[in-house]
Amino acid sequence: MKSPIADNKRSQHQLIAASSIAVALAVMGIKYIAYLMTGSVALFSDALESIVNVLTAIAALVAIRIGAQPPDRSHPFGHHKAEYFAAVLEGALIIVAAFMIFREAYFAFYEPRSLDQPVAGLMVNAFATAINAAWAWVLMSRGRIWNSPAMAGDGRHLLSDVITSVGVLIGLVLATITGWNVLDPLLAAIVAFNILRIGYNLAVESMSQLLDQAASPEIQARILAAIRANGEGALQAHDIRTRTAGPQTFIEFHLVVPGDMTVLTAHGICDRIEYALEQELANTDVIIHVEPDYKAKPKAPVQL
């Protein structure tokens, strides 16, 4: 039976992901208008990145819809990793956009031109940047709360867009005041370098998660503390393994108990530890292998 709370959370998750597409389209249009008003290759690079925002927002929505599907016979561990594929795609698209911007900056560097309507164009671009900043905050905050790598990745990408947009605006103000038109393609190249860095980091991080990267040290410390605090009656816990897939954390370890302990008592300890882990970390899947005392290891991470 589906939980109404879980269904409501999934609906909110997908609503925000769908809204990202609308926001990205609006920002892309506004930034392109700013480019048409000024003829700035730096503003063109800003608008070009917004095309990537649209594509990645669509990819994130599709991944979130797939990842929200419950486990089935063919996918008993769920579909959570779909979000990491979207994040890898985002990284690849960002890198492609960076090289496209490098190309435009290269040609503009050898044929610099003065800007048309610089003040009005920069104000239009600043408005688009403000929209991106507000939406980036929404995506990153929701992504952290819901443990959604696709949404958090989209938010980080938008934040990088905001940072570079602010730098572009400052640089173009200087170019307008000083008449140094070569600043325009130089700023575009700087934007491209930053986009390339963000895309690379996002792709590498997502690939690590696809390869079953362990949970963060902070989460692992919380897991050890929960086992230690609720494992009374057992002797030790060892071979503790973790991995994450979207919002889900998978935990597996061996629990050593006295050899003469009954199955019922050992099962009760396991239930207590599982409940504690579920209370400590939302969306957990815990597997505990019970072993007799002769299986104990001299350097177990948790001695009980």
C-alpha positions in Angstrom: 0.0 0.0 0.0 1.4 3.4 -1.0 2.0 6.0 1.7 0.0 9.2 1.2 3.0 11.2 2.6 5.4 9.5 0.1 3.0 10.1 -2.8 2.7 13.8 -1.8 6.5 14.0 -1.6 6.9 12.5 -5.0 4.3 14.8 -6.5 6.1 17.9 -5.1 9.4 16.5 -6.3 8.1 16.1 -9.9 6.3 19.5 -9.8 9.6 21.4 -9.0 11.4 19.4 -11.6 8.8 20.3 -14.2 8.9 24.0 -13.1 12.6 24.0 -13.8 11.8 23.5 -17.4 9.5 26.5 -17.5 12.1 28.7 -15.6 14.9 27.6 -17.9 12.9 28.5 -21.0 12.0 31.9 -19.6 15.6 32.7 -18.6 16.9 31.5 -22.0 14.5 33.8 -23.8 15.3 36.8 -21.6 19.1 36.2 -22.0 18.8 35.8 -25.7 16.9 39.1 -25.9 19.8 40.7 -24.0 22.3 39.3 -26.6 20.2 40.6 -29.5 20.1 44.1 -27.9 23.9 44.3 -27.4 25.5 41.9 -29.8 27.8 40.8 -27.0 29.4 37.4 -27.4 29.7 37.1 -23.6 25.9 37.5 -23.3 25.5 35.1 -26.2 27.6 32.5 -24.2 25.3 33.2 -21.2 22.2 32.5 -23.4 23.8 29.4 -24.9 24.3 27.9 -21.4 20.6 28.4 -20.8 19.8 26.0 -23.7 21.8 23.4 -21.7 19.6 24.4 -18.6 16.5 23.5 -20.6 17.9 20.1 -21.7 19.2 19.2 -18.3 15.9 20.2 -16.6 14.1 17.9 -19.0 16.6 15.1 -18.3 16.2 15.6 -14.5 12.4 15.4 -14.7 12.5 12.2 -16.7 15.1 10.7 -14.3 13.0 11.7 -11.2 9.9 10.2 -12.7 11.7 6.9 -13.4 13.5 6.9 -10.0 10.2 7.4 -8.1 8.9 4.1 -9.4 8.7 1.4 -6.7 10.8 -1.8 -6.9 9.5 -4.5 -9.1 10.5 -8.0 -10.1 13.1 -6.9 -12.6 14.4 -4.1 -10.4 14.1 -5.3 -6.8 16.4 -2.5 -5.5 14.3 0.2 -7.1 15.1 2.7 -9.9 16.9 5.3 -7.9 20.1 5.2 -10.0 18.2 6.8 -12.9 18.9 10.2 -11.4 22.7 9.6 -11.7 22.4 8.9 -15.4 20.6 12.3 -15.7 23.4 14.0 -13.7 26.1 12.4 -16.0 24.1 13.6 -19.0 24.0 17.1 -17.5 27.8 17.1 -17.1 28.3 16.0 -20.7 25.9 18.7 -22.0 27.6 21.4 -19.9 31.0 20.4 -21.4 29.6 20.5 -24.9 28.2 24.0 -24.2 31.7 25.1 -22.9 33.4 24.2 -26.2 30.7 25.9 -28.2 31.3 29.1 -26.2 35.1 28.7 -26.7 34.5 28.7 -30.5 32.4 31.9 -30.4 35.0 33.6 -28.1 37.8 32.7 -30.5 36.2 34.4 -33.5 35.1 37.4 -31.4 38.6 37.9 -30.1 40.0 38.5 -33.6 37.0 40.7 -34.6 36.0 42.6 -31.5 33.0 45.0 -31.8 31.4 47.7 -29.7 28.2 46.8 -27.9 24.8 48.1 -28.9 22.4 49.4 -26.2 24.8 48.1 -23.4 22.9 49.6 -20.4 19.4 48.2 -21.4 20.9 44.9 -22.5 22.8 44.4 -19.2 19.7 45.3 -17.2 17.7 42.6 -19.1 20.4 40.1 -18.4 20.6 41.0 -14.8 16.9 40.3 -14.4 17.4 36.8 -15.9 20.3 36.2 -13.5 18.1 37.1 -10.5 15.5 34.6 -11.6 18.2 31.9 -11.9 19.6 32.7 -8.5 16.3 32.3 -6.8 15.5 29.1 -8.6 19.0 27.7 -7.9 18.4 28.2 -4.2 15.1 26.3 -4.4 16.6 23.4 -6.3 19.6 23.0 -4.0 17.6 23.2 -0.8 15.0 20.7 -2.1 17.7 18.5 -3.5 19.4 18.3 -0.1 16.2 17.6 1.8 14.9 15.0 -0.6 18.4 13.5 -1.3 17.9 14.0 -5.1 21.2 14.1 -7.0 19.5 15.2 -10.2 17.8 18.1 -8.6 20.8 19.2 -6.5 23.0 18.9 -9.6 20.6 21.1 -11.5 20.7 23.6 -8.7 24.5 23.6 -8.6 24.6 24.1 -12.3 22.3 27.1 -12.1 24.4 28.5 -9.3 27.5 28.3 -11.5 25.4 30.1 -14.2 24.6 32.8 -11.7 28.2 33.3 -10.6 29.5 33.5 -14.2 26.6 35.8 -15.2 27.5 38.2 -12.4 31.1 38.2 -13.6 30.0 38.8 -17.2 27.8 41.7 -16.1 30.7 43.3 -14.1 33.1 42.8 -17.0 30.8 44.2 -19.6 30.1 47.3 -17.5 33.9 47.8 -17.4 34.1 47.2 -21.2 31.4 49.8 -21.7 33.1 52.4 -19.5 36.6 51.9 -20.8 35.9 51.0 -24.4 38.0 47.9 -24.2 35.8 45.7 -26.4 38.3 42.8 -26.2 37.0 42.2 -22.7 33.8 40.8 -24.3 35.4 37.6 -25.8 37.7 37.3 -22.9 34.7 37.1 -20.5 33.1 34.6 -22.8 36.2 32.4 -22.5 36.2 32.7 -18.7 32.5 31.6 -18.7 33.5 28.6 -20.8 36.3 27.6 -18.5 34.0 27.8 -15.5 31.3 25.8 -17.2 33.8 23.2 -18.3 34.9 22.8 -14.6 31.4 22.4 -13.3 30.5 19.9 -16.0 33.6 17.8 -15.4 33.0 17.7 -11.6 29.3 16.9 -12.0 30.1 14.0 -14.4 32.8 12.5 -12.2 30.7 12.7 -9.1 27.8 11.1 -10.7 29.9 8.3 -12.2 31.3 7.6 -8.8 27.7 7.1 -7.5 26.9 4.8 -10.4 29.9 2.7 -9.4 28.4 2.2 -5.9 30.4 4.8 -4.0 30.2 4.4 -0.3 28.1 6.8 1.8 29.8 10.0 3.0 32.0 9.8 6.1 29.4 11.8 8.0 26.7 9.3 7.3 29.0 6.3 8.0 29.8 7.8 11.4 26.1 8.1 12.1 25.6 4.5 11.1 28.4 3.2 13.4 27.0 5.3 16.3 23.5 3.9 15.8 24.8 0.3 15.8 27.0 0.9 18.8 24.1 2.5 20.8 21.5 -0.2 20.0 23.5 -3.4 19.7 23.4 -4.5 23.4 23.6 -8.2 23.6 25.7 -8.7 20.5 29.6 -8.8 20.6 30.6 -6.8 17.5 29.8 -5.6 14.0 32.2 -5.9 11.1 32.4 -5.8 7.3 30.1 -2.8 7.3 29.4 -1.7 3.7 27.3 1.1 2.4 26.2 2.6 -0.9 23.7 5.2 -2.0 21.3 5.3 -4.9 19.4 8.6 -5.2 17.6 9.1 -1.8 18.2 5.5 -0.7 21.0 4.3 1.5 21.9 0.6 1.5 23.6 -0.7 4.6 25.0 -4.2 5.1 27.1 -5.7 7.9 27.9 -8.8 9.9 26.7 -8.9 13.6 28.5 -11.3 15.9 26.5 -12.7 18.8 27.3 -15.4 21.5 27.2 -18.9 20.0 24.5 -20.1 22.5 22.2 -17.1 21.8 18.8 -18.2 20.5 17.6 -17.1 17.1 14.7 -15.2 18.6 17.0 -13.1 20.8 19.4 -12.4 17.9 16.5 -11.4 15.7 15.3 -9.0 18.4 18.7 -7.3 18.4 18.7 -7.0 14.6 15.2 -5.5 14.7 16.3 -2.9 17.3 19.4 -1.9 15.2 17.4 -1.7 12.0 14.8 0.5 13.6 17.5 2.8 15.0 19.1 3.1 11.6 15.8 3.9 9.9 15.2 6.6 12.5 18.6 8.0 12.1 18.6 8.0 8.3 15.5 8.3 6.1 15.1 5.8 3.2 17.4 3.0 4.4 17.6 -0.6 3.3 19.5 -2.7 6.0 20.8 -6.2 5.7 22.3 -7.9 8.8 24.2 -11.2 8.7 24.2 -12.8 12.1 27.3 -14.9 13.0 28.4 -16.9 16.0 31.2 -15.7 18.3 34.0 -17.7 16.6 33.5 -15.5 13.5 34.6 -12.4 15.5 37.4 -10.3 14.1 40.2 -8.7 16.2 39.8 -5.3 14.7 36.1 -4.8 14.2 34.9 -1.2 13.7 32.2 -1.6 16.3 32.8 -3.5 19.6 29.7 -4.0 21.7 
